[in-house]
């Protein structure tokens, strides 16, 4: 997966914004839905994508794929870091990005979920 494809895919979801919260030299790129993070990467290096994941699934994916490691920047129980330049198919990475987005949306307060649902209906 290339950085431009990653960025375009993350921004394709509803109510997503991208931020550079760290030092400009770092180029850490964070994608959020309604203020909550669902994807993190280093835009310059693009060596890993950190995504939220169900803890059981996270452990399983680490055992199945060499490219999947405990999450960088976040809780290693709930986050995985994926090598986007490894042997993984782009479609499976996209599936995991979507899973991360969905997990974060599910964790939002009900009021924000309703607001997001209303945005999707427009």
C-alpha positions in Angstrom: 0.0 0.0 0.0 1.2 3.5 -0.8 0.8 6.5 1.5 -1.5 8.3 -1.0 -3.8 5.3 -1.2 -3.8 5.0 2.6 -4.7 8.7 3.1 -7.4 8.6 0.5 -9.0 5.5 2.0 -8.9 6.9 5.6 -10.5 10.2 4.4 -13.3 8.2 2.5 -15.1 7.5 5.8 -17.6 9.9 7.2 -16.6 12.7 9.6 -12.9 11.9 9.4 -10.1 14.5 9.7 -6.4 14.2 9.5 -4.0 15.9 12.0 -0.3 16.3 12.6 -0.4 16.6 16.5 3.4 16.0 17.0 6.5 18.0 16.2 6.6 18.9 12.5 9.9 17.1 12.0 8.2 13.8 13.0 5.4 14.0 10.4 3.1 11.8 12.5 -0.2 11.7 10.8 -3.3 10.8 12.8 -6.8 10.1 11.4 -9.8 10.7 13.7 -13.5 10.3 13.6 -15.5 12.7 15.7 -12.2 13.5 17.6 -11.2 9.9 18.3 -8.1 8.3 16.7 -8.5 5.2 14.5 -5.3 5.3 12.4 -1.7 6.6 12.9 1.3 6.6 10.6 4.5 8.4 9.9 3.9 10.2 6.7 7.5 10.5 5.6 8.6 6.9 6.4 5.3 5.1 6.0 6.8 2.0 7.6 3.8 1.1 9.8 0.1 1.9 10.2 -1.2 1.7 13.8 -4.8 0.7 14.0 -7.3 -0.1 16.8 -8.3 -3.7 17.0 -10.4 -6.1 19.2 -7.9 -7.5 21.7 -8.5 -11.2 20.8 -8.3 -10.5 17.1 -5.2 -8.3 17.6 -3.4 -11.2 19.2 -4.5 -13.6 16.5 -3.4 -11.4 13.7 0.0 -11.0 15.3 0.4 -14.8 15.4 -0.8 -15.2 11.8 1.1 -12.4 10.0 4.7 -11.4 10.4 3.8 -7.8 9.3 1.5 -7.3 12.3 3.1 -6.3 15.6 1.9 -4.8 18.9 0.8 -1.2 18.4 3.1 1.6 18.4 2.1 4.9 20.1 -0.9 3.2 21.8 -2.0 0.4 24.1 -0.5 -2.8 22.8 -3.6 -4.8 23.8 -6.0 -2.8 21.7 -3.7 -1.6 18.9 -1.7 -3.3 16.1 1.0 -1.8 13.9 1.0 -3.1 10.4 3.9 -3.0 7.9 2.2 -1.6 4.7 5.2 -2.5 2.6 5.2 -6.2 3.4 3.5 -9.2 1.8 0.0 -8.2 3.0 -2.6 -7.5 0.3 -3.9 -3.9 0.2 -7.5 -5.2 0.5 -6.8 -6.9 3.9 -5.1 -3.7 5.2 -8.2 -1.7 4.1 -10.4 -4.2 5.9 -8.4 -3.6 9.1 -8.6 0.2 8.6 -12.4 -0.1 8.3 -12.5 -2.4 11.4 -10.5 0.2 13.3 -12.9 3.0 12.2 -15.9 0.9 13.2 -14.5 0.1 16.6 -13.9 3.8 17.3 -17.4 4.7 16.1 -18.9 2.0 18.4 -17.1 3.5 21.3 -18.4 7.0 20.7 -21.1 8.4 23.0 -24.5 7.7 21.6 -25.1 11.4 20.9 -22.0 11.5 18.6 -23.1 8.2 17.0 -26.5 9.7 16.2 -24.8 12.8 14.7 -22.6 10.6 12.6 -25.6 8.6 11.4 -27.4 11.8 10.4 -24.4 12.9 8.4 -24.3 9.6 6.6 -28.0 10.0 5.6 -27.4 13.4 4.0 
